[in-house]
Amino acid sequence: MNRAPLDPQTLSTSAQRAVAPGPSKMMAARGLMPLSPSDQLAVLYQLSLDDNAAVAQAAKNTAASLPEKLLVGTLVDPRVDPRILDYFGLLGLGKHAVTDAVILNPGVDDETLAAIAGRGTAHDVDLIAQNEQRILRFPEIIAAMYLNRHARMSTIDRIVELAVRNNVRVPGLAAWDEIARALQSAGKSTATDDVLLAKLTVDKDDELFTRGTGEEVLEEGDHGPEAAEEAKKAFDEASMPAKIRLATLGNASARAVAIRSPIRMIAAAAVKAPGVTQIEIVRWAGNPNLVEDVARYIAGQREYTKMYGVKVSLCRNPKAPISEVMRFMPFLREKDLKNLARSRGVPAAIVAQARKLTMQRSGKK
């Protein structure tokens, strides 16, 4: 959420003095001024946004070191400003008592719950999942839970079922249709799914999840044949909902298995995964052995088709939509257009159009 400074007029007299210009500001930032617990949290929040970098850093350090008992006793108060709840709730991730106090506070902002749901522990996610009214009101919380690798599959099943039952479409999940369909058509996850997910999922900040576009990704995944075998075994053992989640959250090894699945839901979830790299997209765009949905999805994404390599790969793929391929062909270089005109693996209409464009460029009629 937007952590704007508090209105000084809403602060107590003691807190106003603490944040006023002068030497008292640094003392307050270091926790050296006598303040009530509620005032101290408000002051530290306010000073963490101070224009003076030294003051702001001192306030952040003090906030991070506050006793858990003091935090909990203050954060349970429904009168605490939502911005303060957001600040200390995320600062206290990993401390169950602190996050519990924030999650259960009726004044907490929806965006704060979504942030905790996406970064917190399984315990945090389970607690947030109990507030079904809040989740349905702000379905971004569901998306955050789903993308949190620590969230239990049993909890994910329940909140997805809740959303489907109430006709709520979850924003932020490109593969939502596949996620909802998997739960409806294939039942719920098993007790072993969480173990399988732990093996093949990585944090969003992990190197495997945010791989740069200039690095080559091995055909069998990130770590060679052994990783590929582990990924295949996990998919064989996982329930359908877990396979969709593995395709969405998994590393490159998991995606390499998922994208080859003959089950459309799994392959579609893999190509829509947030961790997909451009190198993977170029490779998948030209692979005729993948389900048709993969080529169709890539062809419809402008962020992918603006890359020349994707255009060429789609034009060579017989499973790519002909209408989209026709649109890409005028942008092909002469060499690639000539190769396409001689190709036997694409529809006749594509070959004919490639020959026509080649003749037009050469000045022939």
N, C-alpha and C positions, 0 to 999 in steps of 0.2 A: 504494500500500500504506500501511498504518498506520505512520507514522514516529514510533514511540514512542522516548523517550530510552533510551540504552544503559544497561545495568547498570554502575555505576561500578566494581564489583568485577572486571569483565571487562577493564578498561583497565589499561594498564601504570602503574607508579608515577609516571612523568613525566606521563602523560596525566591521572592523577587529580589531581596537583598543579595542572595547568593549568586544570581545570574547577572546582576548589575555590573557595569564596567568598573574595573579596579582590581586590586590584588585578591579580593575575596573570591573572584571568579575561579582562579586557579586553585585556591584552597578548597573550594566546593568541588571542583573537578577531581581533586585527589581524595575526596571524602573526609576532609579535615574540619568541616563546619558542622556544628551541632544542628541536626535537622531530624524531623520525624521521618519514619520509613517512607511514608507516601511522598513527602516533600523531597526526600533524597532521590527517589526514583524519577520524579518529575524534573528535578534539577539536572541529574545526570543525563537524562534524555535530551533536555534542552541544550546542555553544554556539548553534547556529542555532535551537535549541528553547528557549533560555534565557528565563526570565520577564522578565529585563531587556531591554526592546526595543532599547536601544542596543547591548548586547552581541550580541544575536541578529542585528541588522542588520550589525554589523561583521564577524561570522563569515560571513554570507552574502556580503558584498562580498569578503572574503579568499578564500573558496572559489571564487568566480567568476573570480578573477584568478590562480589557481594555474597554474604552468607545465604545459603539456600533457604534457611528458615525465615530470614527477613523478606526475601523475595516472595515466597509463598504466602506469607501472612498479609502482604500488601496486594499482590496480584489477584487475590480472590475477591477483592472489593469491586462490585459492579460499577462503582463511580469512577474507577480509574479510566483515564482517557484511552481510547482504542489505539492510539499511536504508541503509547507507553506499553500497552499489552503486546503490540506487535514487536516493538524493539526488544523487550526482555524475553518474550516468548521464543523468538528466533535465537537470541543470544544464549538462552538456556537449553537449547536442543541437546538431548542426551541426559538431561536431569529430569527424570519423570515427574517429580513433585512440582517442579516449576512449570513444565509444559501442561501438566494436568490442571494447574490453577488457571492458566491462560485459556486452555481449551474449554473448561467448564464455566468460565466467566461469561455471563449472558451479554456483556457489552463488547465482546471480542468481535472484530471485523471479519467478514467472510473471507477477505483476501488473506488475512493472517492465518486462518484455518487452512486455506489452500496451500499456503507456503509451508506450514508445519506438516501438512499431509504429504507434501512432496519431498520433504527433507528429513522428516522425523523417523522414529523407530516404529517397529510393528505395533508396539504398545500405544504409541501416539495415534497411529492410523486407526487402530481398533476403537479407541476412545472417541475419536472424531466420527467414526462410522455409526456410533450410537445415536447421533443427532440427525435422524432421517429428514426432518423438516428443513433443517439448515442445508443439508446436502442437495435436496431437491430444489431449493430456492437458488442455490449457487452451485450448479453442476461442475464448475471448474474444479471444485474440491475432488470430485470423482476422477477427473483426468489426472490431477496431481497424485492421488492415491495409486492409480493404475501404473503411473510411470515411476513410482517409488519402488525400487527393487526389494526393499525391506518389508513391504506390505504382504501379508499372508494371502495365498490364493483363496482361502475360504472367505476372507473378508472381501476380496475383490469380487468373488462370485455373488456375494450378498448385495453389494452396492450396485453392481451391474444389473442384477435382477430387479432391484428397487427402481432403477432408472427406466428400464424397459417396461416394467409393470405400470409406471406412471407416465409413459410416453414422453420421457425426457431424453432429448438428444444431447450428448455430452460434447461440448466444444473442446478443442485442443487435442483431440485424438483422431488423427486422419483415418485410422482403421476402426472407428467406432462401429460401423456396420458389421464388420467381421467379428468384432468382440461380442456384440449383442447376439449375433446369429449363432456363434459357437456355443454360448451358454444355453440358448433356446433349443438347439438341435442336437447337442451332444452331451447334455447333462453337466454336472458340476465337477470340479477338480478332485483329485485324490490326495491322500495324506503325503505322498512322496513328491508332489509337484514342487513344494517349497524348496526341497533339497536340490532338485534339478535346476530350478531357477537360480539358486545361489551359485551354481557352478558356471553358468553361462551368461549371467548378466553382469553389467558393470555400471559404475556410477556415471552420471552425465559428464562429470569433470574428468573422468578417466581418459587416458590416452587412447584406449581402444574405442571409446564412444565418440570422441571428437577428432578422429583421424583426419589429418589434412588432406587436401585434394591432390597434393603432389607426391604422396607416398603410394607405392604399389601395394595392393592387398593380394595376398596369396589366393589362388583359386580355391584352395581347400579351407581357407580361413586365416586367422591371425597367427597360429602357432604350428602350422603344418599338419601332416597326417594324423598325429595323435589328437590334436584339438578337434579335427574334423570327425574322427571316430567317436570322441566323447560327445560331440554335438549330436551326431546321428543316433547314438544310444539314448541320449536324453529325450530326443524327439520320439523315439520309438516307445519309450516308457511313459511319456507325459499324456495327460488327458487333453482333449481338444481345447478347452479354455486356456490351459497352460501352454499348449503349442502356439496359440495365437499370441500369448504374452511373451513367450520366448522369442518369437519372430519380431515382436515390437521392441523388446528391451535387450535382447541378446547381443553378444559381440559379433564380430564378422564371421566367426566360425558358425555361430547359430544361424545367422542370416544366410550363409552359404548353403546350409541344409534346408532351411525354411523356403527359400526362393525356388528350390527344385521340387518342392512338394506338388503332387498332382492335385491336391486339395486346394481349390481356389482361395478359400478363406485364409489359409496359412501363407500362401505365396503373396497374396495381396497385402497381408499385414506386414510381411517382410519388406516389400518395396515401399511401403508407407512409413517404415520405422524412422524415428527421429535421428538415429545414428548413421543412416546410410550415407556413403561417400559418393562423390561424383564418379570415381573410378568404377565403383560397383554399378552405378546407373548406366554408364557407357557399355559395360560388359553385358548387363542384363538386357539392355535395349536391343542388342543384336543376337541374342540367344533364342533360336527358334524352338528349342526344346522346353522352354518354360511355358506355363499356362498363358493363354492369350491375354488374360487380364493384366499381366505385368507390362506387356508392350503397350496396351491401350492406356494404362494409367500414366506411364512415362510420357507417351505422346501428348497427353493432355496437360502436362505440367510445364508451363513456360520457363520456370527456373531451370529445367533440364534441357528443353529443346532449344534454348538459346545457345547451347554448346554445340559446336560443329560436330564433334565426335558422336554425339547422341543422334543428331539428324542423320548422319551417314549410317549408323548402326540400325536405326529404325527403317530406313529405306531398304536395307538389305534383309530385313526380318519379314518373312512371309506372314507372320502373325500380327504385324502392325496394321492398324486401320488404314485402308487404302486412301481414304479421304485426307488423312493427316499426312501420309507419305507424299501424295500429290502436292500438298502445300509446301513440303520441305524440299522437294526436288529442284526447284529453280535456284536454290541456294547452294547446291552441290558444286564442287570444283569440277573442272572438265574431266580430269582423270577419273574421279569417282563416278561421274555421270556415265562415262564410257564403259566402265566396269559394270555398272548397273544395267546398261543396255545389252551387255553380253551375258548377263546372269540367267541361269536356268532355275534358280531356287526361289524366285519371286513371282507374283502373279503376272500374267501376260499384259495386263493393262499398265503395270509399272514399267515393264520392259519397253512397251510401245511408247510411253510418254518419255522415257529416258532417251530413246532414239530420236524422237521428235525434237527434244530440247538440244540434243547434240547437233543435229542438222541445222537448227536455227542459229546456234552459236557459230557454226562453221560457214554460215551464209548460204547454205543449200536449202532448197525448197522441197 
